[in-house]
Amino acid sequence: METLERDTGDSKEASSSAEIQNSWVEAQDSLKTRLVTEDDFRWQLPTTTAAATTLVGGGGECEVLKYVGGVDISFAKDDPSVACGTLVVLDLQTLEVVYEDYSAVTLHIPYVPGFLAFREVPILLQLLEKMKTCDHPFYPQMLMVDGNGILHPRGKQLLETKGTHDDILTLRGDSGRTWGAAMRSNPGSFKPIYISVGHRVSLATAVKIARMTSKYRVPEPIRQADIRSRDYLRKHQSAG
């Protein structure tokens, strides 16, 4: 009887897990129908590093991209459920951090390959909402994330590559659709970074911004978020 009860409990737990994953798949499919993979923003990329805050075009003044955000989450080595989410904002002209915020949490959603966003994104959204609610002047005009974007492993065949420049390869699926690009972001780095789009930005623009923000191999907004989240977690664990 004890074995039967234990097996029934395991069965219920597996059923619940399957239901949760099915709901995640439905959410991904729903978001996919609303995805915009072309440029859909009010700002323009600066033409020089000393660009003014606005450009004047045929339609009047146009805002220039000035503040780029980066997010990352680090986990405690001795307890992977303890995490620190970090949001940083960099000035595009100087690549200096002008804003940073942290959220240390205990996660209760397990890691499931292909569904990482459902575990981590709520932490990062809280940091963005906090900054937006305060009407902070450095609120990012775009956000860089260390994630898959549309270059997601679920539902795609093996990718083929096609060279466009010496340091950029476009990544295409069997259908011929371009899913992203592999780019050598720094002359001193031979290991590429992989760039894909999330929402309301084209791949061409994403590649340009990744190049503009790369002092080293990894674009600086993501690099700084990673460094600072690990530092924050280490210092606060040591203090505890």
ABEGO torsion letter per residue (X at the ends): XAAAAAAAAAAAAAAAAAAAAAAAAAAAAAAAAABBABBBBABBBBABAABBABBBBAAEBBBBBABBBBBBBBBBAABAABBBBBBBBBBAAAGBBABBBBBBBBBABBBBBGAAAAAAAAAAAAAAAAAAAAGBAABBABBBBBBAEABBABGBBBBBBBBABAABBBBBBAAGBBAEBBBBABAABABBBBBBBABGBBAAAAAAAAAAABABABBAAAAAAAAAAAAAAAAAAAAX
